[in-house]
Amino acid sequence: MNDTKYTFDEIRARIIARGSKAAKLFWLTNEAGFKPEDAEATYRLIMMIAPRPTATRRERREAREAFYELIHFTVGVELECTNVNRDAVRRACADRGIATHDDYNCYNHRDSQSSYKLMSDSSLRPTRGDTYGTCEIVTPVLNDLDSLKTVCDVLNDAGCKVNRTCGMHVHFGAADFTNAQWRRIILNYARIESIIDGFMAPSRKGDGCQWCRSIINHADEIERMYDPTFEDMRQAFRCDRYHKVNLEAFSRHKTIEFRQHAGTINFTKIENWVKFLAGLLTYSIKNEELLTATTVDELPFLSASQKRYFKSRAASLA
């Protein structure tokens, strides 16, 4: 063993503790004073002779419960619709105490702290038989989804529709994310992208939608990088926002945007997708280990009722 100020028991405890192999090798070489080749050999030896103890039933239960304690994020949602009678929607929202304003300047995504914005989007196409035009409804910065439920009720009552050109985009406040957390979020989404595809509309699966392309190849590039910065990760996405996970939203809004979900004004679908994403973000921020799930049932950040919901969605879309 190299000359080091740490005892074998102290090194062993550090190696079998939770955390990534890369972080442990970094500690061995930079803190404990091992040569790189000796650090690798020591790591392998300790993991072979002293594997991590099996967690007790109580520890496993507490770990599961911890996943359900979601970090609180600010949220913004963009609903793309057709057949939107703006005057009727504005009046109905006002009757329910919800402020709105029109913005006909396409792609002017200035954040609002107080009112819902009804704006144009040139990517939307009307549904045959529509009486009114297309519209994108952008929420203010939200701390909960109560007002959004009311707005969804208004849109449904007003006869608004969605079609294949419509999407539903979700933003989460990301101003405090570290480079390592950004990396884990991207890699975790890519690792479960096929699971997510299973409960998405056919138009939003795989790499088939020009407005929300797959991130798997870009994530592979990022995973090969050593300690990438946020800018490195942006470059891996070619600074292009039209992906299932959009990093370009950060420069304008200090958010991360998820673009995969098809257009909907069904609040149940919106709420479940927002909670799914919040769980994924929470897991990625709190845990250094990357996801290894291959089915909905194996996702550690979902409750039993959420798993039932997404499996039911997958079955209905199969």
C-alpha positions as CSV (number, residue, x, y, z in Angstrom):
1,M,0.0,0.0,0.0
2,N,1.3,3.5,-0.7
3,D,2.3,5.8,2.1
4,T,-0.8,7.4,3.3
5,K,-2.2,9.1,6.4
6,Y,-5.3,6.9,6.3
7,T,-5.7,3.5,7.9
8,F,-6.9,0.5,6.0
9,D,-10.2,0.6,7.8
10,E,-10.7,4.3,6.9
11,I,-9.9,3.6,3.2
12,R,-12.2,0.6,3.2
13,A,-15.1,2.6,4.8
14,R,-14.6,5.3,2.1
15,I,-14.6,2.7,-0.8
16,I,-17.7,0.8,0.3
17,A,-19.7,3.9,1.1
18,R,-22.3,5.1,-1.4
19,G,-21.0,7.1,-4.4
20,S,-19.5,6.6,-7.8
21,K,-16.3,4.7,-8.6
22,A,-14.9,7.7,-10.3
23,A,-15.3,9.9,-7.2
24,K,-13.7,7.2,-5.0
25,L,-10.7,6.9,-7.3
26,F,-10.4,10.6,-7.4
27,W,-10.3,10.6,-3.6
28,L,-7.7,7.8,-3.5
29,T,-5.3,9.7,-5.8
30,N,-5.8,13.3,-4.7
31,E,-6.5,13.0,-1.0
32,A,-5.1,9.6,0.1
33,G,-2.0,9.9,-2.0
34,F,-2.2,6.8,-4.2
35,K,-0.7,6.5,-7.6
36,P,-3.4,6.0,-10.3
37,E,-2.6,2.4,-10.9
38,D,-2.4,1.6,-7.2
39,A,-5.7,3.4,-6.6
40,E,-7.4,1.2,-9.2
41,A,-5.9,-2.0,-7.7
42,T,-6.8,-1.0,-4.1
43,Y,-10.4,-0.2,-5.2
44,R,-10.8,-3.6,-6.9
45,L,-9.3,-5.4,-3.9
46,I,-11.5,-3.8,-1.3
47,M,-14.7,-4.3,-3.4
48,M,-13.7,-7.9,-3.8
49,I,-13.0,-8.7,-0.1
50,A,-15.3,-6.3,1.6
51,P,-18.5,-5.7,-0.5
52,R,-21.0,-3.1,0.6
53,P,-23.2,-4.6,3.4
54,T,-26.7,-5.6,2.5
55,A,-29.2,-2.9,3.5
56,T,-31.7,-3.9,6.2
57,R,-35.4,-3.9,5.4
58,R,-35.8,-0.6,7.3
59,E,-33.0,1.0,5.4
60,R,-34.5,0.0,2.1
61,R,-37.9,1.3,3.2
62,E,-36.4,4.6,4.3
63,A,-34.5,4.9,1.0
64,R,-37.7,4.4,-1.0
65,E,-39.6,6.9,1.1
66,A,-36.8,9.4,0.6
67,F,-37.3,9.3,-3.2
68,Y,-40.9,10.5,-2.7
69,E,-39.8,13.6,-0.9
70,L,-39.5,15.7,-4.0
71,I,-37.4,18.8,-4.2
72,H,-39.7,21.7,-4.8
73,F,-39.2,23.3,-8.2
74,T,-40.8,26.3,-9.8
75,V,-42.7,25.1,-12.9
76,G,-43.8,26.6,-16.2
77,V,-46.0,24.8,-18.7
78,E,-46.7,25.6,-22.4
79,L,-49.9,24.2,-23.9
80,E,-50.3,24.2,-27.7
81,C,-53.9,24.1,-28.9
82,T,-56.1,24.6,-31.9
83,N,-59.6,26.1,-32.2
84,V,-58.9,28.6,-29.5
85,N,-61.4,31.4,-29.1
86,R,-59.1,33.8,-27.3
87,D,-61.9,36.2,-26.2
88,A,-63.9,33.4,-24.7
89,V,-60.9,31.9,-22.9
90,R,-59.8,35.3,-21.5
91,R,-63.3,36.1,-20.2
92,A,-63.7,32.6,-18.6
93,C,-60.3,32.9,-17.0
94,A,-61.1,36.3,-15.6
95,D,-64.4,35.0,-14.2
96,R,-62.3,32.5,-12.2
97,G,-59.8,35.1,-11.0
98,I,-57.0,34.1,-13.4
99,A,-55.2,36.9,-15.3
100,T,-54.3,36.5,-18.9
101,H,-52.9,38.7,-21.7
102,D,-52.4,38.4,-25.5
103,D,-49.0,38.4,-27.0
104,Y,-49.0,38.0,-30.8
105,N,-45.2,38.3,-31.1
106,C,-44.3,34.7,-32.0
107,Y,-41.6,33.1,-29.8
108,N,-41.5,36.0,-27.4
109,H,-41.0,33.9,-24.3
110,R,-40.6,36.6,-21.7
111,D,-41.4,35.0,-18.4
112,S,-44.5,36.2,-16.6
113,Q,-44.9,36.2,-12.8
114,S,-48.6,36.9,-12.7
115,S,-50.6,36.1,-15.8
116,Y,-51.2,33.4,-18.4
117,K,-50.0,34.4,-21.9
118,L,-51.9,33.6,-25.1
119,M,-49.5,33.7,-28.0
120,S,-48.9,32.7,-31.5
121,D,-46.8,29.7,-32.7
122,S,-46.0,29.2,-36.4
123,S,-45.4,25.5,-36.0
124,L,-49.1,24.8,-35.1
125,R,-51.6,23.7,-37.8
126,P,-55.4,23.9,-37.4
127,T,-57.5,20.9,-37.1
128,R,-60.0,20.3,-39.9
129,G,-63.3,22.0,-39.1
130,D,-61.8,24.5,-36.6
131,T,-63.8,27.7,-36.1
132,Y,-60.9,29.5,-34.4
133,G,-57.1,29.7,-34.8
134,T,-54.2,28.0,-33.1
135,C,-52.7,29.3,-29.8
136,E,-50.0,28.5,-27.3
137,I,-51.0,29.1,-23.7
138,V,-48.0,29.8,-21.5
139,T,-48.3,29.7,-17.7
140,P,-46.7,32.2,-15.4
141,V,-44.0,30.9,-13.1
142,L,-45.9,28.4,-10.9
143,N,-45.3,27.1,-7.4
144,D,-48.2,24.6,-7.7
145,L,-50.6,23.5,-10.5
146,D,-53.9,24.7,-9.0
147,S,-54.5,27.5,-11.5
148,L,-53.4,25.3,-14.4
149,K,-56.2,22.9,-13.6
150,T,-58.7,25.7,-13.8
151,V,-57.2,26.9,-17.1
152,C,-57.5,23.3,-18.5
153,D,-61.1,23.3,-17.5
154,V,-61.6,26.6,-19.3
155,L,-59.9,25.3,-22.5
156,N,-62.0,22.1,-22.6
157,D,-65.2,24.0,-22.0
158,A,-64.3,26.5,-24.8
159,G,-64.0,23.6,-27.3
160,C,-60.2,23.8,-27.7
161,K,-58.5,20.9,-29.4
162,V,-55.0,19.3,-29.9
163,N,-53.5,17.5,-32.9
164,R,-50.2,16.0,-33.9
165,T,-48.6,19.4,-34.4
166,C,-49.3,20.3,-30.8
167,G,-46.9,19.7,-27.9
168,M,-46.9,20.2,-24.1
169,H,-43.6,21.5,-22.8
170,V,-42.6,21.7,-19.1
171,H,-39.9,24.0,-17.6
172,F,-38.4,23.6,-14.2
173,G,-36.2,26.2,-12.4
174,A,-32.6,25.1,-12.8
175,A,-30.6,28.1,-11.6
176,D,-28.9,26.1,-8.9
177,F,-28.0,22.9,-10.8
178,T,-24.4,22.0,-10.7
179,N,-22.5,20.6,-13.8
180,A,-22.6,17.2,-12.2
181,Q,-26.4,17.4,-11.7
182,W,-27.0,18.5,-15.2
183,R,-24.9,15.6,-16.5
184,R,-26.8,13.1,-14.4
185,I,-30.2,14.5,-15.4
186,I,-29.3,14.2,-19.1
187,L,-27.8,10.7,-18.7
188,N,-30.7,9.4,-16.6
189,Y,-33.3,10.7,-19.1
190,A,-31.4,9.0,-21.9
191,R,-31.2,5.7,-20.0
192,I,-34.9,5.6,-19.5
193,E,-35.9,7.2,-22.8
194,S,-37.2,3.9,-24.1
195,I,-39.4,3.5,-21.0
196,I,-40.8,7.0,-21.5
197,D,-41.4,6.3,-25.2
198,G,-43.6,3.4,-24.1
199,F,-46.2,5.8,-22.6
200,M,-46.0,8.6,-25.1
201,A,-48.1,9.1,-28.2
202,P,-46.7,7.5,-31.4
203,S,-45.8,10.9,-32.8
204,R,-43.5,11.5,-29.8
205,K,-41.6,8.2,-29.7
206,G,-37.9,7.6,-30.6
207,D,-36.4,10.1,-33.0
208,G,-39.4,10.7,-35.1
209,C,-40.5,14.2,-34.1
210,Q,-38.6,17.2,-35.4
211,W,-39.6,19.2,-32.4
212,C,-38.3,16.8,-29.8
213,R,-35.6,14.5,-31.1
214,S,-34.0,11.7,-29.1
215,I,-31.1,12.7,-26.7
216,I,-29.5,9.2,-26.6
217,N,-26.6,9.9,-29.0
218,H,-25.9,13.3,-27.3
219,A,-26.0,11.7,-23.9
220,D,-23.5,9.0,-25.0
221,E,-21.1,11.8,-26.1
222,I,-21.5,13.6,-22.7
223,E,-20.9,10.3,-20.8
224,R,-17.6,10.0,-22.5
225,M,-16.5,13.4,-21.4
226,Y,-14.4,13.9,-18.3
227,D,-16.0,16.4,-15.9
228,P,-18.0,18.3,-18.6
229,T,-19.1,21.9,-18.0
230,F,-22.7,23.0,-18.8
231,E,-21.3,24.7,-22.0
232,D,-19.7,21.4,-23.0
233,M,-23.0,19.7,-22.7
234,R,-24.8,22.4,-24.7
235,Q,-22.2,21.9,-27.5
236,A,-22.9,18.1,-27.4
237,F,-26.5,19.0,-28.2
238,R,-25.2,21.4,-30.9
239,C,-26.9,24.2,-29.1
240,D,-30.2,23.0,-30.6
241,R,-33.4,23.3,-28.5
242,Y,-35.5,20.8,-30.4
243,H,-34.7,17.8,-28.3
244,K,-36.7,15.9,-25.7
245,V,-34.5,17.6,-23.1
246,N,-33.7,21.2,-24.0
247,L,-30.7,22.9,-22.4
248,E,-31.1,26.1,-24.5
249,A,-33.9,27.2,-22.2
250,F,-31.4,27.9,-19.5
251,S,-29.8,30.9,-21.2
252,R,-33.1,32.7,-21.4
253,H,-35.2,31.4,-18.5
254,K,-32.7,29.7,-16.2
255,T,-34.8,26.5,-16.6
256,I,-34.5,23.0,-18.1
257,E,-37.3,22.2,-20.6
258,F,-38.8,18.8,-21.3
259,R,-40.4,18.8,-24.8
260,Q,-41.4,15.2,-25.4
261,H,-45.1,15.1,-24.3
262,A,-47.7,15.4,-27.0
263,G,-50.2,18.2,-26.9
264,T,-52.9,17.9,-24.3
265,I,-55.4,19.9,-22.2
266,N,-56.2,16.9,-20.0
267,F,-55.0,18.0,-16.6
268,T,-54.6,14.4,-15.3
269,K,-52.0,13.8,-18.1
270,I,-50.2,17.1,-17.4
271,E,-50.1,16.6,-13.6
272,N,-48.7,13.0,-13.9
273,W,-46.0,14.0,-16.4
274,V,-45.0,17.0,-14.3
275,K,-44.7,14.8,-11.2
276,F,-42.8,12.1,-13.2
277,L,-40.2,14.8,-14.3
278,A,-40.0,16.3,-10.8
279,G,-39.2,12.8,-9.5
280,L,-36.6,12.2,-12.1
281,L,-34.9,15.6,-11.3
282,T,-35.0,14.9,-7.6
283,Y,-33.5,11.5,-8.0
284,S,-30.8,12.9,-10.3
285,I,-29.9,15.7,-8.0
286,K,-29.8,13.6,-4.8
287,N,-28.1,10.4,-6.2
288,E,-24.7,10.0,-7.8
289,E,-25.7,6.5,-9.1
290,L,-27.2,6.6,-12.6
291,L,-30.5,4.8,-13.3
292,T,-30.5,1.2,-14.4
293,A,-34.2,0.7,-14.8
294,T,-35.6,-1.1,-17.8
295,T,-39.3,-1.0,-16.9
296,V,-41.7,1.5,-15.2
297,D,-41.8,-0.8,-12.1
298,E,-38.1,-0.4,-11.6
299,L,-38.1,3.4,-11.6
300,P,-37.2,4.3,-7.9
301,F,-38.8,7.8,-7.9
302,L,-42.4,6.7,-8.7
303,S,-45.0,5.8,-6.2
304,A,-47.1,2.7,-6.7
305,S,-50.1,4.7,-8.0
306,Q,-47.8,6.6,-10.5
307,K,-46.5,3.3,-11.8
308,R,-50.0,2.0,-12.3
309,Y,-50.9,5.2,-14.2
310,F,-47.9,5.0,-16.6
311,K,-48.3,1.3,-17.2
312,S,-51.9,1.9,-18.0
313,R,-50.9,4.6,-20.5
314,A,-48.4,2.3,-22.1
315,A,-50.9,-0.4,-22.4
316,S,-53.5,1.9,-24.1
317,L,-50.8,3.2,-26.5
318,A,-49.3,-0.2,-27.4
